[in-house]
Amino acid sequence: MKKLYLMVSILPLFGCNNTDDTVSQQTKKQSYTEIYEQVPSTSIRKTENPDIVLKEVNNQPAKKDSMMLEVVLIKQNPELRYGCEVTSLAMVLNHAGVNIDKMELYRSIQKDPDPIKRAANGDILNWGNPADGFVGDMTGRQAGYAVFDKPMEALVNQKLPGRAINLTNQPFERVLEHVSAGYPVVVWTTGDYRLPDRWESWNHGQQVIKTPLDLHAVVLVGYDANYVYLNDPLSGKKQVRVGKNQFIESWKALQSRAISYK
């Protein structure tokens, strides 16, 4: 969870400190061609029942009603006070069979080198852009903040060449389909998996960066009809159950960011 304390004499704390898609049964009078023409999809799959067709999107099987992936839990602390993103990615890459730890990812992730500059009252005037690289010091020895999806995508492609999947700005149903297919996903939310309530803005060159300070990144490892399940690198808890609608609201507020592999 990213926290901010506006005390000039103390280092600020910004870091991470939350239906099967089927076509209804057709009448037996219809031909297979007629049935296929009614499926709004680029590909289709027949079931054992010739009167039912399951839609496949992008060659991906229809989403299961529920899924739970067994993904190793890795904690970000004490080494990476603000390292929820790379720690979450370490869990995902280990699930992919890559023997890697969070510290290697910490060293490898793109950084935005712009230093923090403050006003006399402690307000942030200038800092980096998390869309370009990690902003600040991930270890917590100095102020640290976050990194967004593009540098994470690049890091996945370093470790799994050509296999990164950026699901940012996709519908959440598409993210769940990816989990259903067996892939955990790094998703951005807040520390309590609710809507962000602490916003900050600063200048970065000619840009104004406006972003919540209570953002967090976790691993989506499962779901069912009413809940999602998360491995949280900050709390150190595995398969944390969170209301699906509540989580989706927080995820959308963080610009619907999601990174995985294929």
C-alpha positions as a Markdown table, in Angstrom:
| # | Residue | x | y | z |
|---|---|---|---|---|
| 1 | Met | 0.0 | 0.0 | 0.0 |
| 2 | Lys | 1.4 | 3.4 | -0.9 |
| 3 | Lys | 1.3 | 5.8 | 2.1 |
| 4 | Leu | 2.2 | 9.4 | 2.3 |
| 5 | Tyr | 3.4 | 11.3 | 5.4 |
| 6 | Leu | 3.9 | 15.0 | 4.7 |
| 7 | Met | 6.6 | 15.6 | 7.4 |
| 8 | Val | 9.6 | 17.2 | 5.9 |
| 9 | Ser | 12.0 | 15.8 | 8.5 |
| 10 | Ile | 11.0 | 12.2 | 8.0 |
| 11 | Leu | 11.2 | 10.0 | 4.9 |
| 12 | Pro | 7.8 | 9.7 | 3.4 |
| 13 | Leu | 6.2 | 6.3 | 3.0 |
| 14 | Phe | 4.7 | 5.9 | -0.4 |
| 15 | Gly | 5.1 | 2.2 | -0.9 |
| 16 | Cys | 2.9 | -0.9 | -0.8 |
| 17 | Asn | 2.6 | -1.0 | 3.2 |
| 18 | Asn | -7.2 | -6.0 | -2.0 |
| 19 | Thr | -20.7 | -18.0 | -16.5 |
| 20 | Asp | -19.3 | -20.2 | -18.7 |
| 21 | Asp | -19.7 | -18.4 | -22.0 |
| 22 | Thr | -22.0 | -20.7 | -23.7 |
| 23 | Val | -24.6 | -20.4 | -26.4 |
| 24 | Ser | -28.0 | -21.5 | -25.4 |
| 25 | Gln | -29.2 | -24.9 | -26.8 |
| 26 | Gln | -30.4 | -24.7 | -30.4 |
| 27 | Thr | -33.3 | -26.6 | -31.8 |
| 28 | Lys | -32.6 | -29.9 | -33.6 |
| 29 | Lys | -34.1 | -28.5 | -36.8 |
| 30 | Gln | -31.2 | -26.1 | -37.2 |
| 31 | Ser | -28.1 | -27.2 | -39.2 |
| 32 | Tyr | -24.6 | -26.8 | -37.7 |
| 33 | Thr | -24.0 | -24.0 | -40.2 |
| 34 | Glu | -27.0 | -22.1 | -38.9 |
| 35 | Ile | -25.8 | -22.6 | -35.3 |
| 36 | Tyr | -22.3 | -21.4 | -36.2 |
| 37 | Glu | -23.6 | -18.3 | -37.9 |
| 38 | Gln | -25.3 | -17.3 | -34.6 |
| 39 | Val | -22.1 | -17.5 | -32.6 |
| 40 | Pro | -20.5 | -14.0 | -32.4 |
| 41 | Ser | -17.0 | -15.3 | -32.2 |
| 42 | Thr | -13.9 | -15.7 | -34.3 |
| 43 | Ser | -13.7 | -19.4 | -33.3 |
| 44 | Ile | -16.0 | -22.1 | -32.1 |
| 45 | Arg | -15.9 | -25.5 | -30.4 |
| 46 | Lys | -18.5 | -28.3 | -30.5 |
| 47 | Thr | -19.4 | -30.2 | -27.4 |
| 48 | Glu | -20.5 | -33.8 | -27.1 |
| 49 | Asn | -24.0 | -32.5 | -27.4 |
| 50 | Pro | -24.3 | -31.5 | -31.1 |
| 51 | Asp | -27.0 | -28.9 | -30.2 |
| 52 | Ile | -24.6 | -26.8 | -28.0 |
| 53 | Val | -21.7 | -24.8 | -29.2 |
| 54 | Leu | -19.2 | -23.2 | -26.7 |
| 55 | Lys | -17.7 | -19.9 | -27.8 |
| 56 | Glu | -14.0 | -19.5 | -27.8 |
| 57 | Val | -12.5 | -16.0 | -27.8 |
| 58 | Asn | -9.0 | -15.7 | -29.2 |
| 59 | Asn | -8.7 | -19.4 | -29.2 |
| 60 | Gln | -9.3 | -19.5 | -25.4 |
| 61 | Pro | -11.7 | -22.0 | -24.0 |
| 62 | Ala | -14.9 | -20.8 | -22.3 |
| 63 | Lys | -14.3 | -19.5 | -18.9 |
| 64 | Lys | -14.8 | -21.9 | -16.0 |
| 65 | Asp | -17.3 | -21.0 | -13.3 |
| 66 | Ser | -14.5 | -20.9 | -10.7 |
| 67 | Met | -10.8 | -21.4 | -10.6 |
| 68 | Met | -8.1 | -21.5 | -7.9 |
| 69 | Leu | -4.4 | -21.5 | -8.9 |
| 70 | Glu | -1.7 | -22.7 | -6.6 |
| 71 | Val | 0.8 | -19.8 | -6.7 |
| 72 | Val | 3.7 | -19.6 | -4.3 |
| 73 | Leu | 3.4 | -16.7 | -1.8 |
| 74 | Ile | 6.4 | -14.2 | -1.7 |
| 75 | Lys | 6.5 | -11.3 | 0.8 |
| 76 | Gln | 7.9 | -7.9 | -0.2 |
| 77 | Asn | 9.2 | -7.0 | 3.3 |
| 78 | Pro | 11.6 | -6.4 | 4.7 |
| 79 | Glu | 13.8 | -5.9 | 1.7 |
| 80 | Leu | 11.4 | -4.1 | -0.6 |
| 81 | Arg | 9.2 | -1.8 | 1.4 |
| 82 | Tyr | 7.6 | -0.4 | -1.8 |
| 83 | Gly | 8.1 | -3.4 | -4.0 |
| 84 | Cys | 4.7 | -4.9 | -4.3 |
| 85 | Glu | 4.8 | -4.8 | -8.1 |
| 86 | Val | 8.0 | -6.8 | -8.6 |
| 87 | Thr | 7.2 | -9.1 | -5.7 |
| 88 | Ser | 3.9 | -9.9 | -7.3 |
| 89 | Leu | 5.6 | -10.5 | -10.6 |
| 90 | Ala | 8.1 | -12.8 | -8.9 |
| 91 | Met | 5.1 | -15.0 | -7.9 |
| 92 | Val | 3.7 | -15.0 | -11.4 |
| 93 | Leu | 7.0 | -15.8 | -13.0 |
| 94 | Asn | 7.7 | -18.6 | -10.6 |
| 95 | His | 4.4 | -20.1 | -11.5 |
| 96 | Ala | 5.6 | -19.9 | -15.2 |
| 97 | Gly | 8.6 | -22.0 | -14.2 |
| 98 | Val | 11.1 | -19.2 | -14.0 |
| 99 | Asn | 13.4 | -19.6 | -11.1 |
| 100 | Ile | 13.7 | -16.0 | -10.0 |
| 101 | Asp | 13.4 | -13.9 | -6.9 |
| 102 | Lys | 12.1 | -10.4 | -6.1 |
| 103 | Met | 15.5 | -8.9 | -5.7 |
| 104 | Glu | 16.6 | -9.8 | -9.3 |
| 105 | Leu | 13.4 | -8.2 | -10.5 |
| 106 | Tyr | 14.1 | -5.2 | -8.3 |
| 107 | Arg | 17.5 | -4.8 | -10.0 |
| 108 | Ser | 16.1 | -5.4 | -13.5 |
| 109 | Ile | 12.9 | -3.2 | -13.6 |
| 110 | Gln | 13.2 | 0.1 | -15.5 |
| 111 | Lys | 13.6 | 3.0 | -13.1 |
| 112 | Asp | 12.5 | 6.6 | -13.6 |
| 113 | Pro | 15.5 | 8.6 | -12.2 |
| 114 | Asp | 13.8 | 11.9 | -11.6 |
| 115 | Pro | 14.4 | 12.8 | -7.9 |
| 116 | Ile | 11.6 | 13.9 | -5.6 |
| 117 | Lys | 11.4 | 17.7 | -5.0 |
| 118 | Arg | 9.2 | 19.2 | -2.3 |
| 119 | Ala | 7.7 | 22.5 | -1.3 |
| 120 | Ala | 8.5 | 23.9 | 2.1 |
| 121 | Asn | 5.3 | 22.4 | 3.5 |
| 122 | Gly | 6.2 | 18.9 | 2.3 |
| 123 | Asp | 4.0 | 18.8 | -0.8 |
| 124 | Ile | 5.5 | 17.0 | -3.8 |
| 125 | Leu | 6.4 | 19.4 | -6.6 |
| 126 | Asn | 8.3 | 17.2 | -9.0 |
| 127 | Trp | 8.9 | 13.4 | -9.3 |
| 128 | Gly | 9.0 | 10.6 | -11.8 |
| 129 | Asn | 6.4 | 8.9 | -14.0 |
| 130 | Pro | 5.5 | 5.3 | -13.0 |
| 131 | Ala | 4.4 | 4.7 | -16.5 |
| 132 | Asp | 8.1 | 5.0 | -17.5 |
| 133 | Gly | 9.7 | 3.1 | -14.6 |
| 134 | Phe | 9.7 | 2.7 | -10.9 |
| 135 | Val | 9.5 | 6.0 | -9.1 |
| 136 | Gly | 11.8 | 6.5 | -6.1 |
| 137 | Asp | 13.6 | 4.0 | -3.9 |
| 138 | Met | 11.9 | 0.6 | -3.8 |
| 139 | Thr | 13.9 | -0.5 | -0.7 |
| 140 | Gly | 12.4 | 2.3 | 1.5 |
| 141 | Arg | 15.8 | 3.9 | 2.4 |
| 142 | Gln | 14.4 | 6.9 | 0.6 |
| 143 | Ala | 11.0 | 7.9 | -0.7 |
| 144 | Gly | 9.5 | 5.3 | -3.1 |
| 145 | Tyr | 6.2 | 5.0 | -5.0 |
| 146 | Ala | 5.3 | 2.6 | -7.8 |
| 147 | Val | 5.6 | 1.3 | -11.3 |
| 148 | Phe | 2.8 | 0.7 | -13.8 |
| 149 | Asp | 2.1 | -1.9 | -16.5 |
| 150 | Lys | 4.5 | -1.1 | -19.4 |
| 151 | Pro | 7.8 | -1.5 | -17.6 |
| 152 | Met | 6.4 | -4.7 | -16.0 |
| 153 | Glu | 5.4 | -6.0 | -19.5 |
| 154 | Ala | 9.0 | -5.3 | -20.6 |
| 155 | Leu | 10.3 | -7.2 | -17.6 |
| 156 | Val | 8.2 | -10.2 | -18.3 |
| 157 | Asn | 9.5 | -10.3 | -21.9 |
| 158 | Gln | 13.1 | -10.2 | -20.5 |
| 159 | Lys | 12.4 | -13.3 | -18.5 |
| 160 | Leu | 9.9 | -15.0 | -20.9 |
| 161 | Pro | 10.8 | -13.6 | -24.4 |
| 162 | Gly | 7.7 | -12.8 | -26.4 |
| 163 | Arg | 5.3 | -14.2 | -23.8 |
| 164 | Ala | 4.2 | -11.1 | -21.9 |
| 165 | Ile | 0.4 | -10.4 | -21.9 |
| 166 | Asn | -0.7 | -6.9 | -21.1 |
| 167 | Leu | -4.4 | -7.0 | -20.2 |
| 168 | Thr | -4.6 | -3.4 | -19.2 |
| 169 | Asn | -7.8 | -1.7 | -20.1 |
| 170 | Gln | -9.4 | -5.0 | -21.0 |
| 171 | Pro | -12.7 | -5.9 | -19.4 |
| 172 | Phe | -12.3 | -7.7 | -16.1 |
| 173 | Glu | -14.0 | -10.7 | -17.6 |
| 174 | Arg | -11.1 | -11.0 | -20.0 |
| 175 | Val | -8.7 | -11.0 | -17.0 |
| 176 | Leu | -10.7 | -13.8 | -15.4 |
| 177 | Glu | -10.6 | -15.8 | -18.6 |
| 178 | His | -6.8 | -15.6 | -18.5 |
| 179 | Val | -6.9 | -17.0 | -14.9 |
| 180 | Ser | -9.4 | -19.6 | -16.0 |
| 181 | Ala | -6.8 | -20.7 | -18.6 |
| 182 | Gly | -4.3 | -21.3 | -15.8 |
| 183 | Tyr | -2.3 | -18.0 | -15.7 |
| 184 | Pro | -2.1 | -15.8 | -12.5 |
| 185 | Val | -2.2 | -12.1 | -13.2 |
| 186 | Val | -0.6 | -9.1 | -11.5 |
| 187 | Val | -3.4 | -6.6 | -10.9 |
| 188 | Trp | -3.3 | -3.0 | -9.4 |
| 189 | Thr | -5.7 | -2.2 | -6.6 |
| 190 | Thr | -5.4 | -0.4 | -3.2 |
| 191 | Gly | -4.1 | -1.6 | 0.1 |
| 192 | Asp | -7.6 | -2.4 | 1.4 |
| 193 | Tyr | -9.0 | -3.4 | -2.1 |
| 194 | Arg | -11.4 | -0.5 | -2.0 |
| 195 | Leu | -11.7 | 2.8 | -3.9 |
| 196 | Pro | -8.6 | 5.0 | -3.5 |
| 197 | Asp | -9.0 | 7.9 | -1.1 |
| 198 | Arg | -5.6 | 9.6 | -1.0 |
| 199 | Trp | -4.7 | 11.3 | -4.3 |
| 200 | Glu | -1.6 | 13.3 | -5.0 |
| 201 | Ser | -0.2 | 15.2 | -8.0 |
| 202 | Trp | 3.2 | 16.4 | -9.1 |
| 203 | Asn | 5.0 | 17.7 | -12.2 |
| 204 | His | 7.1 | 15.5 | -14.4 |
| 205 | Gly | 8.6 | 17.6 | -17.2 |
| 206 | Gln | 5.6 | 19.0 | -19.0 |
| 207 | Gln | 3.3 | 16.3 | -17.6 |
| 208 | Val | 1.1 | 16.4 | -14.4 |
| 209 | Ile | 1.1 | 13.1 | -12.7 |
| 210 | Lys | -2.1 | 12.6 | -10.7 |
| 211 | Thr | -2.3 | 9.3 | -8.9 |
| 212 | Pro | -3.5 | 7.7 | -5.6 |
| 213 | Leu | -0.9 | 7.2 | -3.0 |
| 214 | Asp | -2.7 | 4.1 | -1.5 |
| 215 | Leu | -2.2 | 2.0 | -4.6 |
| 216 | His | -1.0 | -1.6 | -4.3 |
| 217 | Ala | -0.3 | -4.6 | -6.6 |
| 218 | Val | -1.3 | -8.2 | -5.9 |
| 219 | Val | -1.6 | -11.5 | -7.7 |
| 220 | Leu | -5.1 | -12.6 | -8.9 |
| 221 | Val | -5.0 | -16.4 | -8.3 |
| 222 | Gly | -8.6 | -17.4 | -8.4 |
| 223 | Tyr | -12.3 | -16.4 | -8.5 |
| 224 | Asp | -15.8 | -17.8 | -8.2 |
| 225 | Ala | -19.3 | -16.3 | -8.7 |
| 226 | Asn | -18.9 | -13.7 | -5.9 |
| 227 | Tyr | -15.3 | -13.4 | -4.9 |
| 228 | Val | -11.8 | -13.0 | -6.3 |
| 229 | Tyr | -8.7 | -14.5 | -4.5 |
| 230 | Leu | -5.4 | -12.7 | -4.2 |
| 231 | Asn | -1.9 | -13.4 | -3.1 |
| 232 | Asp | -0.9 | -10.2 | -1.3 |
| 233 | Pro | 2.8 | -9.5 | -0.9 |
| 234 | Leu | 2.4 | -6.9 | 1.8 |
| 235 | Ser | 0.1 | -8.7 | 4.2 |
| 236 | Gly | 1.8 | -12.0 | 3.4 |
| 237 | Lys | -1.5 | -13.7 | 3.0 |
| 238 | Lys | -2.4 | -16.3 | 0.4 |
| 239 | Gln | -5.6 | -16.6 | -1.5 |
| 240 | Val | -7.2 | -13.6 | 0.3 |
| 241 | Arg | -10.9 | -13.6 | -0.5 |
| 242 | Val | -12.4 | -10.2 | -1.6 |
| 243 | Gly | -15.8 | -9.4 | -2.9 |
| 244 | Lys | -15.6 | -9.4 | -6.7 |
| 245 | Asn | -17.6 | -6.2 | -7.3 |
| 246 | Gln | -15.7 | -4.3 | -4.7 |
| 247 | Phe | -12.4 | -5.4 | -6.1 |
| 248 | Ile | -13.4 | -4.5 | -9.7 |
| 249 | Glu | -14.3 | -1.0 | -8.6 |
| 250 | Ser | -10.8 | -0.5 | -7.1 |
| 251 | Trp | -9.1 | -2.1 | -10.1 |
| 252 | Lys | -10.9 | 0.2 | -12.5 |
| 253 | Ala | -10.0 | 3.2 | -10.4 |
| 254 | Leu | -6.4 | 2.2 | -10.8 |
| 255 | Gln | -6.8 | 2.4 | -14.6 |
| 256 | Ser | -7.6 | -1.4 | -15.1 |
| 257 | Arg | -3.9 | -2.4 | -15.1 |
| 258 | Ala | -3.1 | -6.1 | -15.4 |
| 259 | Ile | 0.0 | -8.1 | -16.5 |
| 260 | Ser | 0.6 | -11.8 | -17.1 |
| 261 | Tyr | 2.2 | -14.2 | -19.5 |
| 262 | Lys | 1.1 | -16.8 | -22.0 |
